[in-house]
Amino acid sequence: MIKKIFKTYDFSLLGAYLLLTVFGLIMIYSASMVTTIQVYHLTDSAYFFKKQLGNFLIAFVLLVVMAIVPYRIYKKNSILVLIVLGSIVGLISLYVIGLNINTATSWIALGARRIQPSEFVKLFVIIYLSAVYAKKQSYINDFNYGVIPPILFLVLTTFLTMIQPDIGTAFIMFSTGTIIVFCSGMNWKNLLKLIGIGLLIILFLSPFLYFAKDKVFTAERISRLTISYSDPFNDELGEGYQLVNSYLAIGSGGWTGVGLGKSVQKLGYLPEAHTDFIMSIIAEELGIFGVSYVIILLTFIVLKSLRIGMKCRDPLGSLLAFGIGGMIGIQSIINLGGISGLLPLTGVTLPFISYGGSSLVVLSMAIGLLLNVSKYTNQMERNETETAKNDLSQAKGSFRA
């Protein structure tokens, strides 16, 4: 029994996940141990490490659940209705009971913990679009019934996330949904129609964005868009402060870094060192080797997701794998691009590494779901191989007779 389990589950994927999350815990402690006391005025230097360790334990339990429960239950209409209602209610509730932190209303307080609904909605969008398009395969090229209905859910959740405002998460959500749409099997004629409709939707939403511009496109966010592409050193004590200190951290690391725990930038110079800018601290303390370690493992998970998606013959499993790989890949690129000045700063966490309970829980659930799809795919391949062997044995027996 144990031997069969080891044959069906992809333990290389699980191993990459554990290597990243454990490394993330170490770096969260290293990046936050000084600012916990100096900036947050707490007495325990391991405060954020302990909280993230608790998040990891919860996340790993949910990973196991997602890996065990057959993923094909997401085709059930009752599950899909719950996903739609839960996503919309969760995002709308932010305007009633949401917490405003750093000019964004993206969190809900549940006791001592904070939940970010949009993080969960990212995964819900993947599950919903994958399940609906898998069910519509027989009429996937019927534009009115096979293509449009799921798109409306994607547009609504993206819009509700963007006006929090959380432009980074909204972009990841929409981009991941777009990947699933392109992989769903619909023809190019319908894809071109969708692009045209997308442009019309942008024009339709323009008046709403104009009235919400003071909230969505604040001066701070506009400065993030411009500073990243200009010279942050022109305003190194103002709008360019965070990016300049990120450069200093990255540039100080060299090949091997200054040593684990010996970062200078985490001593109050680089804001949010344990969250969005944790890779800058990794570069400073562990150099190119530390950065390469993270990037190689993230790339492995993304490529593994794509491979699982290509091998899986079940449309639902295939779309889930493509969506999860796309989400992790896009989020990684946005974070790494932001800290290096190649992309605008959007406040997106580095998958599996940055501090953040909602992010870690959702990404762990996604890995569990990916393990589930991989298990199903491996079982199907084994069954086909055994069937082929039996057929060959029977054919040999008949020939001898």
C-alpha positions as a Python dict, from the first residue, in 0.01 Angstrom:
ca = {
    (1, 'M'): (0, 0, 0),
    (2, 'I'): (275, 248, 97),
    (3, 'K'): (469, 146, -213),
    (4, 'K'): (169, 229, -433),
    (5, 'I'): (132, 572, -267),
    (6, 'F'): (498, 651, -336),
    (7, 'K'): (450, 551, -699),
    (8, 'T'): (144, 769, -760),
    (9, 'Y'): (230, 1093, -577),
    (10, 'D'): (494, 1325, -720),
    (11, 'F'): (736, 1360, -429),
    (12, 'S'): (980, 1569, -631),
    (13, 'L'): (713, 1840, -645),
    (14, 'L'): (643, 1806, -273),
    (15, 'G'): (1017, 1816, -202),
    (16, 'A'): (1062, 2141, -398),
    (17, 'Y'): (770, 2292, -205),
    (18, 'L'): (919, 2194, 132),
    (19, 'L'): (1265, 2318, 37),
    (20, 'L'): (1120, 2658, -52),
    (21, 'T'): (889, 2696, 248),
    (22, 'V'): (1150, 2587, 505),
    (23, 'F'): (1403, 2820, 345),
    (24, 'G'): (1137, 3093, 355),
    (25, 'L'): (1090, 3041, 730),
    (26, 'I'): (1465, 3077, 787),
    (27, 'M'): (1483, 3396, 582),
    (28, 'I'): (1173, 3546, 747),
    (29, 'Y'): (1342, 3509, 1083),
    (30, 'S'): (1665, 3655, 951),
    (31, 'A'): (1493, 3947, 775),
    (32, 'S'): (1259, 4039, 1060),
    (33, 'M'): (1448, 3970, 1383),
    (34, 'V'): (1574, 4328, 1416),
    (35, 'T'): (1279, 4525, 1276),
    (36, 'T'): (1041, 4324, 1495),
    (37, 'I'): (1188, 4509, 1792),
    (38, 'Q'): (1314, 4827, 1629),
    (39, 'V'): (1018, 4911, 1402),
    (40, 'Y'): (723, 4710, 1537),
    (41, 'H'): (827, 4755, 1903),
    (42, 'L'): (768, 4390, 1994),
    (43, 'T'): (969, 4204, 2255),
    (44, 'D'): (1007, 3871, 2073),
    (45, 'S'): (1252, 3885, 1781),
    (46, 'A'): (1104, 3559, 1647),
    (47, 'Y'): (748, 3699, 1637),
    (48, 'F'): (703, 3688, 1258),
    (49, 'F'): (888, 3357, 1232),
    (50, 'K'): (651, 3197, 1486),
    (51, 'K'): (345, 3337, 1313),
    (52, 'Q'): (462, 3211, 974),
    (53, 'L'): (545, 2871, 1126),
    (54, 'G'): (183, 2853, 1247),
    (55, 'N'): (68, 2956, 899),
    (56, 'F'): (284, 2682, 749),
    (57, 'L'): (135, 2412, 973),
    (58, 'I'): (-218, 2517, 873),
    (59, 'A'): (-110, 2540, 509),
    (60, 'F'): (46, 2193, 509),
    (61, 'V'): (-269, 2034, 655),
    (62, 'L'): (-474, 2197, 378),
    (63, 'L'): (-217, 2079, 121),
    (64, 'V'): (-267, 1719, 237),
    (65, 'V'): (-647, 1759, 220),
    (66, 'M'): (-629, 1901, -133),
    (67, 'A'): (-394, 1620, -237),
    (68, 'I'): (-622, 1345, -102),
    (69, 'V'): (-975, 1461, -199),
    (70, 'P'): (-1028, 1372, -570),
    (71, 'Y'): (-1005, 1691, -772),
    (72, 'R'): (-1294, 1590, -997),
    (73, 'I'): (-1544, 1685, -727),
    (74, 'Y'): (-1497, 2044, -846),
    (75, 'K'): (-1712, 1959, -1145),
    (76, 'K'): (-2015, 1941, -917),
    (77, 'N'): (-2252, 2233, -965),
    (78, 'S'): (-2295, 2276, -588),
    (79, 'I'): (-1918, 2326, -545),
    (80, 'L'): (-1907, 2575, -832),
    (81, 'V'): (-2196, 2776, -688),
    (82, 'L'): (-2018, 2790, -351),
    (83, 'I'): (-1700, 2909, -522),
    (84, 'V'): (-1883, 3188, -706),
    (85, 'L'): (-2081, 3303, -402),
    (86, 'G'): (-1784, 3273, -166),
    (87, 'S'): (-1561, 3476, -399),
    (88, 'I'): (-1807, 3758, -454),
    (89, 'V'): (-1922, 3778, -92),
    (90, 'G'): (-1561, 3769, 30),
    (91, 'L'): (-1453, 4054, -197),
    (92, 'I'): (-1762, 4269, -133),
    (93, 'S'): (-1739, 4217, 245),
    (94, 'L'): (-1411, 4411, 240),
    (95, 'Y'): (-1612, 4730, 193),
    (96, 'V'): (-1807, 4654, 510),
    (97, 'I'): (-1563, 4492, 754),
    (98, 'G'): (-1231, 4528, 570),
    (99, 'L'): (-914, 4669, 725),
    (100, 'N'): (-736, 4954, 548),
    (101, 'I'): (-361, 4895, 556),
    (102, 'N'): (-117, 5095, 343),
    (103, 'T'): (-406, 5264, 155),
    (104, 'A'): (-558, 4928, 48),
    (105, 'T'): (-870, 4764, 195),
    (106, 'S'): (-767, 4404, 132),
    (107, 'W'): (-784, 4229, 470),
    (108, 'I'): (-1047, 4099, 710),
    (109, 'A'): (-964, 4053, 1078),
    (110, 'L'): (-1051, 3712, 1225),
    (111, 'G'): (-944, 3730, 1586),
    (112, 'A'): (-567, 3775, 1599),
    (113, 'R'): (-527, 3680, 1234),
    (114, 'R'): (-587, 3871, 912),
    (115, 'I'): (-729, 3705, 601),
    (116, 'Q'): (-683, 3840, 248),
    (117, 'P'): (-987, 3721, 47),
    (118, 'S'): (-836, 3810, -292),
    (119, 'E'): (-559, 3554, -236),
    (120, 'F'): (-817, 3277, -203),
    (121, 'V'): (-1016, 3412, -498),
    (122, 'K'): (-706, 3367, -718),
    (123, 'L'): (-727, 2992, -657),
    (124, 'F'): (-1108, 2989, -680),
    (125, 'V'): (-1086, 3151, -1025),
    (126, 'I'): (-851, 2874, -1141),
    (127, 'I'): (-1081, 2600, -1009),
    (128, 'Y'): (-1399, 2760, -1145),
    (129, 'L'): (-1270, 2834, -1496),
    (130, 'S'): (-1102, 2493, -1522),
    (131, 'A'): (-1415, 2306, -1409),
    (132, 'V'): (-1659, 2502, -1625),
    (133, 'Y'): (-1452, 2483, -1942),
    (134, 'A'): (-1387, 2112, -1880),
    (135, 'K'): (-1763, 2055, -1858),
    (136, 'K'): (-1821, 2260, -2175),
    (137, 'Q'): (-1576, 2067, -2395),
    (138, 'S'): (-1854, 1927, -2616),
    (139, 'Y'): (-1965, 2281, -2707),
    (140, 'I'): (-1653, 2482, -2625),
    (141, 'N'): (-1681, 2676, -2953),
    (142, 'D'): (-2037, 2789, -2889),
    (143, 'F'): (-1950, 3150, -2810),
    (144, 'N'): (-2268, 3243, -2620),
    (145, 'Y'): (-2298, 2931, -2403),
    (146, 'G'): (-1953, 2777, -2401),
    (147, 'V'): (-1722, 3077, -2385),
    (148, 'I'): (-1879, 3389, -2234),
    (149, 'P'): (-2039, 3282, -1897),
    (150, 'P'): (-1712, 3191, -1716),
    (151, 'I'): (-1548, 3511, -1846),
    (152, 'L'): (-1806, 3722, -1661),
    (153, 'F'): (-1694, 3572, -1329),
    (154, 'L'): (-1330, 3643, -1412),
    (155, 'V'): (-1401, 4005, -1505),
    (156, 'L'): (-1613, 4067, -1193),
    (157, 'T'): (-1358, 3924, -947),
    (158, 'T'): (-1073, 4108, -1119),
    (159, 'F'): (-1263, 4437, -1103),
    (160, 'L'): (-1357, 4393, -735),
    (161, 'T'): (-993, 4317, -653),
    (162, 'M'): (-855, 4609, -853),
    (163, 'I'): (-1071, 4871, -677),
    (164, 'Q'): (-959, 4763, -326),
    (165, 'P'): (-713, 4870, -470),
    (166, 'D'): (-486, 4567, -525),
    (167, 'I'): (-362, 4603, -879),
    (168, 'G'): (-91, 4335, -845),
    (169, 'T'): (-328, 4059, -733),
    (170, 'A'): (-589, 4167, -988),
    (171, 'F'): (-330, 4139, -1266),
    (172, 'I'): (-225, 3790, -1151),
    (173, 'M'): (-590, 3683, -1130),
    (174, 'F'): (-677, 3808, -1477),
    (175, 'S'): (-356, 3677, -1638),
    (176, 'T'): (-403, 3332, -1486),
    (177, 'G'): (-764, 3324, -1603),
    (178, 'T'): (-650, 3425, -1952),
    (179, 'I'): (-404, 3132, -1958),
    (180, 'I'): (-685, 2889, -1874),
    (181, 'V'): (-908, 3040, -2145),
    (182, 'F'): (-632, 3003, -2407),
    (183, 'C'): (-570, 2641, -2298),
    (184, 'S'): (-940, 2548, -2288),
    (185, 'G'): (-950, 2423, -2647),
    (186, 'M'): (-1165, 2693, -2806),
    (187, 'N'): (-1081, 2800, -3161),
    (188, 'W'): (-893, 3113, -3263),
    (189, 'K'): (-1209, 3277, -3395),
    (190, 'N'): (-1359, 3283, -3046),
    (191, 'L'): (-1028, 3390, -2891),
    (192, 'L'): (-1016, 3691, -3124),
    (193, 'K'): (-1376, 3771, -3033),
    (194, 'L'): (-1279, 3766, -2666),
    (195, 'I'): (-993, 4008, -2728),
    (196, 'G'): (-1234, 4244, -2901),
    (197, 'I'): (-1485, 4216, -2616),
    (198, 'G'): (-1203, 4276, -2367),
    (199, 'L'): (-1124, 4606, -2534),
    (200, 'L'): (-1493, 4701, -2521),
    (201, 'I'): (-1507, 4613, -2150),
    (202, 'I'): (-1209, 4839, -2083),
    (203, 'L'): (-1392, 5123, -2257),
    (204, 'F'): (-1708, 5043, -2059),
    (205, 'L'): (-1524, 5042, -1728),
    (206, 'S'): (-1331, 5359, -1805),
    (207, 'P'): (-1599, 5589, -1654),
    (208, 'F'): (-1603, 5383, -1331),
    (209, 'L'): (-1224, 5394, -1313),
    (210, 'Y'): (-1234, 5769, -1372),
    (211, 'F'): (-1459, 5821, -1071),
    (212, 'A'): (-1248, 5579, -866),
    (213, 'K'): (-917, 5722, -985),
    (214, 'D'): (-847, 5896, -655),
    (215, 'K'): (-865, 5559, -480),
    (216, 'V'): (-724, 5319, -739),
    (217, 'F'): (-465, 5544, -902),
    (218, 'T'): (-340, 5730, -600),
    (219, 'A'): (-34, 5953, -616),
    (220, 'E'): (163, 5678, -438),
    (221, 'R'): (71, 5417, -699),
    (222, 'I'): (140, 5649, -990),
    (223, 'S'): (481, 5723, -840),
    (224, 'R'): (550, 5348, -819),
    (225, 'L'): (473, 5316, -1188),
    (226, 'T'): (703, 5604, -1282),
    (227, 'I'): (989, 5560, -1031),
    (228, 'S'): (1053, 5201, -1138),
    (229, 'Y'): (1116, 5307, -1496),
    (230, 'S'): (1300, 5631, -1423),
    (231, 'D'): (1588, 5695, -1183),
    (232, 'P'): (1493, 5623, -819),
    (233, 'F'): (1819, 5787, -710),
    (234, 'N'): (1671, 6124, -809),
    (235, 'D'): (1446, 6093, -503),
    (236, 'E'): (1634, 5838, -295),
    (237, 'L'): (1494, 5966, 36),
    (238, 'G'): (1137, 5989, -94),
    (239, 'E'): (955, 5784, -358),
    (240, 'G'): (1270, 5600, -461),
    (241, 'Y'): (1372, 5507, -106),
    (242, 'Q'): (1251, 5147, -107),
    (243, 'L'): (1389, 5063, -450),
    (244, 'V'): (1725, 5229, -381),
    (245, 'N'): (1773, 5026, -64),
    (246, 'S'): (1670, 4714, -254),
    (247, 'Y'): (1946, 4790, -506),
    (248, 'L'): (2196, 4839, -224),
    (249, 'A'): (2099, 4504, -71),
    (250, 'I'): (2123, 4319, -402),
    (251, 'G'): (2450, 4488, -497),
    (252, 'S'): (2612, 4411, -161),
    (253, 'G'): (2564, 4037, -187),
    (254, 'G'): (2799, 3943, -469),
    (255, 'W'): (2840, 3570, -530),
    (256, 'T'): (2820, 3433, -176),
    (257, 'G'): (2663, 3719, 23),
    (258, 'V'): (2769, 3884, 346),
    (259, 'G'): (2649, 3587, 552),
    (260, 'L'): (2319, 3461, 689),
    (261, 'G'): (2182, 3706, 944),
    (262, 'K'): (2437, 3977, 862),
    (263, 'S'): (2228, 4201, 633),
    (264, 'V'): (2264, 4575, 685),
    (265, 'Q'): (1953, 4677, 491),
    (266, 'K'): (1721, 4483, 723),
    (267, 'L'): (1829, 4708, 1014),
    (268, 'G'): (1544, 4948, 939),
    (269, 'Y'): (1671, 5075, 602),
    (270, 'L'): (1466, 4852, 370),
    (271, 'P'): (1092, 4863, 453),
    (272, 'E'): (894, 4537, 438),
    (273, 'A'): (1216, 4336, 427),
    (274, 'H'): (1041, 4015, 539),
    (275, 'T'): (748, 4047, 297),
    (276, 'D'): (768, 4193, -55),
    (277, 'F'): (1146, 4256, -50),
    (278, 'I'): (1265, 3934, 109),
    (279, 'M'): (1456, 3839, -207),
    (280, 'S'): (1667, 4154, -167),
    (281, 'I'): (1773, 4029, 178),
    (282, 'I'): (1842, 3683, 34),
    (283, 'A'): (2065, 3844, -231),
    (284, 'E'): (2250, 4046, 34),
    (285, 'E'): (2303, 3764, 283),
    (286, 'L'): (2345, 3464, 51),
    (287, 'G'): (2445, 3625, -277),
    (288, 'I'): (2381, 3485, -623),
    (289, 'F'): (2382, 3130, -485),
    (290, 'G'): (2088, 3206, -254),
    (291, 'V'): (1896, 3383, -531),
    (292, 'S'): (1965, 3097, -774),
    (293, 'Y'): (1843, 2844, -516),
    (294, 'V'): (1502, 3014, -498),
    (295, 'I'): (1468, 3080, -871),
    (296, 'I'): (1566, 2723, -967),
    (297, 'L'): (1310, 2571, -729),
    (298, 'L'): (1034, 2811, -842),
    (299, 'T'): (1116, 2735, -1205),
    (300, 'F'): (1109, 2363, -1130),
    (301, 'I'): (758, 2392, -980),
    (302, 'V'): (629, 2596, -1275),
    (303, 'L'): (778, 2357, -1534),
    (304, 'K'): (652, 2057, -1339),
    (305, 'S'): (302, 2211, -1343),
    (306, 'L'): (317, 2256, -1720),
    (307, 'R'): (443, 1899, -1766),
    (308, 'I'): (160, 1762, -1552),
    (309, 'G'): (-87, 1968, -1755),
    (310, 'M'): (46, 1833, -2085),
    (311, 'K'): (50, 1470, -1962),
    (312, 'C'): (-299, 1476, -1809),
    (313, 'R'): (-569, 1360, -2049),
    (314, 'D'): (-852, 1486, -1831),
    (315, 'P'): (-943, 1843, -1940),
    (316, 'L'): (-1015, 1949, -1580),
    (317, 'G'): (-682, 1823, -1447),
    (318, 'S'): (-492, 1968, -1739),
    (319, 'L'): (-646, 2316, -1701),
    (320, 'L'): (-591, 2314, -1324),
    (321, 'A'): (-222, 2235, -1372),
    (322, 'F'): (-176, 2506, -1637),
    (323, 'G'): (-358, 2759, -1418),
    (324, 'I'): (-157, 2682, -1104),
    (325, 'G'): (173, 2690, -1293),
    (326, 'G'): (73, 3020, -1453),
    (327, 'M'): (-26, 3176, -1121),
    (328, 'I'): (302, 3083, -948),
    (329, 'G'): (510, 3188, -1247),
    (330, 'I'): (341, 3525, -1298),
    (331, 'Q'): (349, 3609, -927),
    (332, 'S'): (720, 3524, -909),
    (333, 'I'): (801, 3740, -1212),
    (334, 'I'): (606, 4039, -1075),
    (335, 'N'): (779, 4020, -736),
    (336, 'L'): (1130, 3973, -875),
    (337, 'G'): (1071, 4238, -1139),
    (338, 'G'): (953, 4483, -873),
    (339, 'I'): (1249, 4448, -636),
    (340, 'S'): (1494, 4480, -925),
    (341, 'G'): (1324, 4783, -1081),
    (342, 'L'): (1232, 4602, -1402),
    (343, 'L'): (858, 4617, -1320),
    (344, 'P'): (642, 4852, -1111),
    (345, 'L'): (620, 4783, -738),
    (346, 'T'): (280, 4627, -670),
    (347, 'G'): (312, 4473, -323),
    (348, 'V'): (303, 4113, -447),
    (349, 'T'): (468, 3848, -229),
    (350, 'L'): (736, 3605, -347),
    (351, 'P'): (566, 3261, -358),
    (352, 'F'): (647, 3029, -63),
    (353, 'I'): (916, 3266, 69),
    (354, 'S'): (762, 3599, 178),
    (355, 'Y'): (582, 3644, 509),
    (356, 'G'): (204, 3623, 468),
    (357, 'G'): (-46, 3368, 593),
    (358, 'S'): (-309, 3396, 320),
    (359, 'S'): (-49, 3375, 44),
    (360, 'L'): (123, 3068, 191),
    (361, 'V'): (-206, 2888, 260),
    (362, 'V'): (-340, 2947, -92),
    (363, 'L'): (-14, 2848, -263),
    (364, 'S'): (6, 2534, -47),
    (365, 'M'): (-351, 2442, -141),
    (366, 'A'): (-256, 2492, -505),
    (367, 'I'): (41, 2255, -467),
    (368, 'G'): (-187, 2000, -301),
    (369, 'L'): (-427, 2026, -594),
    (370, 'L'): (-136, 1984, -835),
    (371, 'L'): (-23, 1673, -647),
    (372, 'N'): (-378, 1542, -681),
    (373, 'V'): (-380, 1592, -1058),
    (374, 'S'): (-33, 1435, -1084),
    (375, 'K'): (-149, 1134, -884),
    (376, 'Y'): (-449, 1082, -1112),
    (377, 'T'): (-230, 1115, -1423),
    (378, 'N'): (27, 865, -1292),
    (379, 'Q'): (-248, 618, -1201),
    (380, 'M'): (-398, 641, -1550),
    (381, 'E'): (-55, 582, -1708),
    (382, 'R'): (8, 282, -1483),
    (383, 'N'): (-333, 134, -1558),
    (384, 'E'): (-278, 178, -1932),
    (385, 'T'): (67, 17, -1907),
    (386, 'E'): (-72, -280, -1711),
    (387, 'T'): (-360, -317, -1957),
    (388, 'A'): (-117, -312, -2250),
    (389, 'K'): (102, -576, -2080),
    (390, 'N'): (-202, -798, -2015),
    (391, 'D'): (-319, -761, -2375),
    (392, 'L'): (29, -849, -2497),
    (393, 'S'): (41, -1155, -2270),
    (394, 'Q'): (-298, -1270, -2396),
    (395, 'A'): (-191, -1217, -2755),
    (396, 'K'): (126, -1424, -2697),
    (397, 'G'): (-82, -1696, -2533),
    (398, 'S'): (-324, -1708, -2824),
    (399, 'F'): (-36, -1721, -3074),
    (400, 'R'): (125, -2013, -2890),
    (401, 'A'): (-207, -2195, -2877),
}
